[in-house]
Amino acid sequence: MENLKWYQISRKKENSYKKKKVKNQTGKNRAEISIHILISFIIGIYPLLLFEVNVGSFRIQHLILTLCTLGVLLYCFLQIRSGEWSFHFYRNRLGFAITALTFYVFIKIIYKIIITSEKNLVSYEYEMTILALSAIFFLLLSKPEFKVYYLDTLCYSALVVFALLLMKYFCGDGAESVATVLLKDKEGIASYTILVCIIGIWQYLKCKDRLRSFFYISVLVIGFLVLFVNQSRISIWIMIMVFLVIPLIERPTAELVKKDMQMFFIFLFMLCNMSLFTNYTKMFLVDIHYDIEQSVYLELLVVIGGFFFFKYWNRIPEGVDLRRLVMRKMRRGYQFLARMTSIIFVGIILGGNCWSNLPDSFGMAVVKGFAIPLVNEAYQGKSAFYLCFEQFGVIGSLLVLTVCVLLITEIRKNLRLDKPITSILVLIASVFLVQLLFFRVSISILPVYWIFTILAVSYKEKKEKVSVSKFKFE
């Protein structure tokens, strides 16, 4: 019988029960608590502020975000004088770039105030958003710390948002006055749902409790439904890439691969059957359309992929602990699929309007059905970089681009397989930066993405201590 080679990891648990001296640092604790309260507010409550109210030149969302972040930053600075809080400047190119962008935006605000008259009113929304994001950056750098309950907070908050969206999709009315900001922004719905789905997937992969696992599966099913009804092709492609990338940024244990493929199958199963619901039922009261022929071809791809997956999976002998078995060869298959999917996506975008010139014979109609809507969505949407040039000019846009490039550099440095929390933060940050290429992120979810991105850069996670041993099965 063929010898099978596997890799098994055994974790070394360390008993660290050393008592540490507790000092009276009440002021410092208050500063840190205020930062955690701010983060919890932005992640859990701020995305629920979806009603549309204008306060002078601001929307209520911009005003609340600016006042909360700058208020907490000012409170923490007041603690410096008494030595109860310390400010740590990120002394590298990223810190200097964000500082330069902040000063540029501050000067731009002063300039707008000077030229503003009663007849010539201007908006300060984008400038105040940059100031708020800069304040979050400097607050998180003081002591980068991640709490797992941040992720659960977002999942609980997402159920409220999803309920409002489903009310719109199935009932047609009743949610316009409460969720006006999000219902007017298709790209914002896609961006928000992608973030919730990524967190739900990661929480499900790490969860060992059956009841909590069922909760995360429920959140994901509702999130997938919202994503498909919203019908953003770019967001669907991004989610497919997320499923393929997770075994690459995490240690690919058999348990992780199994759970990841379970959610991927649910995602594809729902996507394939959306054409049946939209063409043969009147469940949804919004204008969406999925082609049946495309669904059939997609189901064929799912069957082929499932055949190769189970052909390899069935080679695992019975009685092996799936949580400790690392599937290195299958990881190479994920690398191949992720690269191929990326190349196909970029190739479709670069093809532009030329896809409409293809003939309808030899299955080309299906290719056109996949490519043309994706290209139209990519070209019709306003990317975040376009909005930067529109609002901040050449200098401000170059500073924003510099910050994004430096973020990518710092994120790559912090990515390691033995840092599981950092891995999910890096994945969220990467998805956030990819979204900036195609559509602007809604103000309701932009601060949440920014928090996870800064933590992906600055969070110092302790490495998992594992020993890897190679063995064979007869």
N, C-alpha and C positions, 0 to 999 in steps of 0.2 A: 504493500500500500504506500502511496506517495506520502513522503514526510511533509508535514505542514509546519511552517515556522510562524510563531506568534510571539508577541511581546507582551509581557505582563508587568504591571507596575504595582508596587506595594508602598503604601504611604507610611511614613514614620511619624507617629504621633509624639509630640513632645509635651511633657507635663511641666508647664511653666506656671508655678504657683508662688512665685516670689512676691513677697509683699513689698510694695513701694511706699515710700514716705509721701504723705499727702500734705501739701502746703496750702496755706490760705491764699488762694488766688481767686477770690470772689469776683473781682472786676474782670479778670481774664475770662473766667467762666461765663460771665454775663455777655461778654463780647462774642464768645464762641457760640453761646446759645442763640444770640440774636442772628448770627449768620445761618445757623441750622434752621431757625424759624423762617428766615427769608427764603432759603432754598426750598423748604417744605411748602411754603406759600406759593412760590413760583411754579413748582412741579404739580401740586395738588389742587390749588384753588384758582390761581391765575388763568389757566386754560378754560375755566368755566365762565369767565367774564366775556360772554359772547354777544351781549346786547350792544346796540349802537347808540352811543351818546357822545356828543361833541361838547367839549369845554373850551371855548375860545378857538385857538388854533390847534388844539389837540383832540384826539379821541381819548375816551376815558381809559382805554387800555394803556396807551402811551403815558398818560399822566400818572396812573397808579404805579406802573413799572418804574418810572423815573423817580418818583417821590420815595418809594420803598427802598430802592437800591441805594440812592444817594443818601437817604436818611440813615440807613444802617452803616454805610461807609463813614459818614460824619460821626456817628456815635462811637464807632471803633477808633477813629482818629482821636477823639477826646480821651480815650483810655490810654493813649501813648504817653501823654504827659505824666501820668501817675505810674507809669511802668507796668500797667496791668494788661497791656496788649501791645504787640510788636508788629510792625509792618515789614514784610519781606518783599523787596522788589526783585522781580524776575530778571536778573542781570544777564540777559543774553539778547540776541537779535529780536526775538518775539516780544519781549518786554519793552524794548525801545521802540519797536514798530507800533505797538498798541498805544504807547505813550504819545508818540508823534501823531497818530491818528486822532487821539483824544484832543490834543492841543489844536490840531487843524479844525476839528469840528467846533471847538469852543470859539475859535476866531471867526468861523463862519456864522455862528449864532450872533456874535457881536455885530458882524457886518450886516446881517439881516435886520437886527434891531435898529441899526442906524438908518437903513434905507426904507424901513417900513413906515407907511403913512396910513391914514384912515381909508384912503382910496386904494392903496396897494398893500393888501394883507397877504402875508406869506405864512407857510406852514413850517413848523419846527419838529415835526414828528420823526423824521429820519435822524436828525441831529440828536434829539433827546434819546432815541433808541440806542445810538452809538454810545452816548455817555452812560446810559444804564448798563449796557453790556461791558463797558470798560470798568465800571464800578464792581460788577460781578467778578470780573477777572482779577482785580486787585484784592477783593475780599477772599476769594477762594485760594489765592496764593499765600495768604497769611498762614494758613494751616490746612493744606489739602486733605480732606477727609471724606470718605464715602460711607454712606449708611445704606444698608440693603432695603430699609423701609422706604427709601426714595422711590424704588421701582414699584413696590406694592401701592404706594400712594398714587402714582400715576395710573396704575391699572384700575384702582377704585374710582378715580376721577374720570377715567375714560368711559366707564359704564354710563355715567350721566350724559356725556357728550354723545355716545353711540345711541342712547335712548332717544335723544332729541333728533338725531339724524334719521333713525328708523321711523320715528313718528312722521317725519317729512316724506320718507320713501313709501310708507305703507298707507298713511292716512291723508297725505297731501297738504295738510295745514295743521296749525296748532303749535308749531315750533318757530315760526318766522320772527315773532317778537322777542323770543328768548335767545335764539342762536342766529341772529341776523348776520353777524360778522362772518361766521363760518359758512353759512348757507350760500352767501354770495361769492365764496372763494373755493372753487373746485380744487385748486392746487393746495390750498390750506388744509382741506379735508384729507387729501392724499398724504401730505407731509405728516399730519398728526397721526393718521392711522398707521402709517409705516412705523413710526416711533413706538406706538403702543404694541404693534405686532412683534417688533424686534424684542422688546422687553418681555412680552408674554412668552415668546419662544425660549428665551434664555432662562426665565424663571421656571418654565416647565422642564427644561433640561436638567436644572439643578435641584428640582423639588423631589423629595422622597416620600412625601405624604400624599395619599390617594385623594383625599378630599380637596386639598389645595391644588393638586394636579388637575382635578376636574374643574376647579375654578379657572385656572389658567387656560385650559382647553376651551372653556366657554367664552372667555374674553377673546381668544384667537378666532373662534368661529364667527363671532359677531364682528370682529375686526375685518376678517376676510370678506364677509358679506358687504360691509360698508365700502370696502376697497373696490369690490367688483361692481357694486351699484354706482359708485362714483365714476367708474370706467376711465380711470387714468392709466393709459398704456405704460407710461414711464414708471409709474409706481408698481405696476405688476411685474415689470422686468426687474426692478430693484429688489422686490421681495424674492423673486426666483434666485437672484444672485446672493441674497442673504442666506437662503437655505444651503446653497452650495459652498459658501465661504465659512460658515460656522465650523465645520470639521477641519478647516485649515488654520483658524486662529485659536481653536481649543485643542487640547489633547484628544485625538479621535478614539476614545474608548468605544467599545461595542455598544454600551448603554446609551452613550450620547448619539452615536450614529443611528441607532434604532429609533430613539425619540425624535430626532431631527427628521428622519424619513417618515415617521408617522404624521407629523405636522405638514410635511411637504405633500404627502399623499392627500390629506384633507384639503389643502390649498388647491391642488390640481383637480381633485374630484369636484369641488365646488365650482371651479373655473370652467371645467368641461360641461357642467350641467346648467350653467347660467343661460345658455341658448335655449334650453327647454323651458325655463321659467319665463324668459322674456318673450318667446315666440308663441307659446301655447297656453299661457296663463295671463291673468291681469292682476298679478300680485302687487307689482310696483306701479306707483302713480307718477313716476318720473320717466323722462324720455331716455331709454337706454336700448341698445341693440347688440346682440351677440350672434355671430353667424354660425349656423349649424354645421356647415361643411368644415369650418375651421376647428370646431369642437371635436369633430370626428378625427381629424388628423392629429389633434393634440392628444386625444385618447390613445391613438396608435403609438405615439411617442411615449406615453406613460406606460403602456404595456411592454414596449421594448425595453425601456429603462428598468421596469420592475423585473423583467426576466433576467437581465444581467446582474441586478442587485441581489436577487434571491439565489442565483446560481453561485455567487461568491459567499453569501451569508450562510447557506446550508452547509458549507464546509466547516463551520465552527462545531467542534464536538460538543456533545451534551455534557452538562455538569460544569461548564466553565463559567466563572464569575464574569458577567458582561461588564461590570463596573471597573474591572481591573485589566481587562483585555484591550490592548491598543492595536488598532487595525491600520498599520502603516501602509500596506499595499492599497487598501481602499482609499486612503488619503490621496494617493497619486491619481486615482480616478477622479476624485473631486477637483483636484488641481486642473486636470485636463478639461473637465466640463465647465469649470469656472472661466478658464481662458477662452474656450470656444464660445461660450455664451457672451462674453465681453466683446469678442471679435465680431460676432454676428450683430450685436446691438450697435456697435460703432459703425459697422459696415452699412447697416440700414440707415442710420442717421446721415452718413456721408453720401449715400445714394441720392438723397434729396427727392426732388420731384421726378427723377428719372424712372422711378418704380411704376409710375402710371403708364409708361410707354411699353411695358411688357405685354405680350399677348395673353389672352385668357385661356389658351390651350396648354396641355401637358402639366396641369396643376399650378400654373402660374397665377391663376386667379386667387388661390389660397395665399401664395406668397405676397401678392399685392394686398390682400385683405389684412395681413399682418403688418406689412411695411408702411403702407400709405397713412393709416391713422396714427401710427407712432411718429412718423416724420411730421405730419401736420401738427400734432401736439407739441413736438419739440420746437418747431419753427414759429408757432403762433404764440407760445408763452413768453412772457418777459422774464428773463433770467435775473438773478440777483445782481450779477455783474453789470448788466445793462442798466438796472436801476441805480447802481453806484455812479456810473458815468452820467446818468441823467440828473442825479441829485447833488453829487459832490464834485463833479468836474474831473479833470485829468489827474490832478494831484491827489485828491481824496481817493479816487478809484485805484490809483497805483499803490497807495498805502493799504487799501483793503486787499488788493491782490497780493501784496507783500505779506500781510498777516496770514492769508490763506496758505501761501507757499510755506511759510515758516511753521504753521500749524501742522502741515503734512510732514515736514521734516522731523518735528518733535514727536509726533505720534508714532512714526516709524521706529524711533529710538526706544519707545516705551513698550512696544509690543513684544510679548514673550509667551510661550506656551505654559510656563509655570506661574503665570499671573492671570487667573481666570476672570477676576473682576475687571482688570485692566483690558482684557480682551473684548468684553462686551462694550466697554466705554469707547474703545478704539473703533469697534464696528459702528456704533452710533455716530461717532464723529466723522467717519468715512462716508456714511450714508448722507449725513448733513452736508458735507462738502460737495458730494456728487449732485445733490438736489440743487445747489446754488447754480449749477451749470444750466439747468433747464427751467426752473421756476423759482419764484420768490417764496420764501417761507413765511407763513402767516405770523403776525405779531403775537398771536395767542400761544404759539408753540416755539417761536424763535428763542426766547430766553431759556427754555427747557433744553433745547438742543445745545445752546451755548454752554450751559452748566456742565453737561456731560462731556462736551468737547474739551473744556478747560480741565476737567478731572482726568480725561484721557491723557492730557499732556503732563499734568503736575502731580497726579496721585501716585504716591510711593507705596506700592503694595508689596508685602512680604512674599517671597517666592515660596511656592509649595515644595517641600522637601520630599522627593520621591526617589526610589531606587528602581531601575529598569533592569529586568532580567530576561534573557532570551531562552526559550525552550521549545521543544518539538513535541508534536503529537504523532503517534503511530497510526 
